[in-house]
Amino acid sequence: MEDDERECVQMQDKLGKKRPFSKGKVRTYGKSRIKRLLWNGSAVAALLAALAVFAVLLQIEKNTLADYEKGLVYVAAKEIPKGQMITQENYREYVAECMLDVKCIPKTAITDPGQISGLVAQMEIEEGCFLTLGMFELLNEITSAMKEPVIVGLRAEDVYQVVGGTLRAGDRIHIYCVDADDMARLVWKNIFVYQAFDNAGAIISNADRKSAAQRINVYMENAEVESFYTELASGSLRVVKVCD
């Protein structure tokens, strides 16, 4: 028996290990090592507990997201002035996409990409607002009642007055004709202003409240163009802006 123990000790010495025991002695650990072992055990237990909590939270989040149905909605990317037209060319400037819980999206909100072109703002729309069809007038509805709509232009100098140059795209105007007896008669009613230009020929933004409109383009029936320009050449036309 003593020979077997001696061989075991010799083998451990060759492997560089300390003897786990000596004959007649019991190996003991110091207080610092006991504390270190206890701390390591506590750390492992805390880590396992944290992982368990994380797994539970992850499952809860997964279940919550499963019930969360997202929908596309459009909001104003910046302030949209009244009368501003939203077209394929400028919609990215005024419109932004947003994904929301479908429960939070108003029923009248614009959610179809095909709905955001050909719109005319009927009111000033603040940045970040949900865009709804009630805020806009459809451009094709403006011309739908016309048999053959065309765009005609007139200069401020050709008309007695163009409402002090305050006209902007989206405005409505009445056009009167004054006869030789200075009697005015309403000839064209609720004409839609398509564009307004400054004296340099640049389109005036609806957000520009200062520049004077020197020329405007309006929608009109093709059959009335000849009569319109005849009256315009005589200097007998007067323009009145339709107020809200």
Buried (B, 14 or more C-beta within 10 A) or exposed (E): EEEEEEEEBEEEEEEEEEEEEEEEEEEEEEEEEEEEEEEEEEEEEEEEEEEEEEEEEEEEEEEEEEEEEEBBBBBBBBBBBBBBBBEEEEBEEBBBEBEBEEEEBEEEBBBEEEBBBBBBBBEBBEEEEBBBEEBBBEBEEBBEEBEEBBEBBBEBEBBEEBBEBBBBBBBBBBBBBBEEEEEEEEBBEEBBBBBBBBEEEEEBEBEBEEBBBBBBBBBBBEEBBEBBBEBBEEEBBBBBBEEE
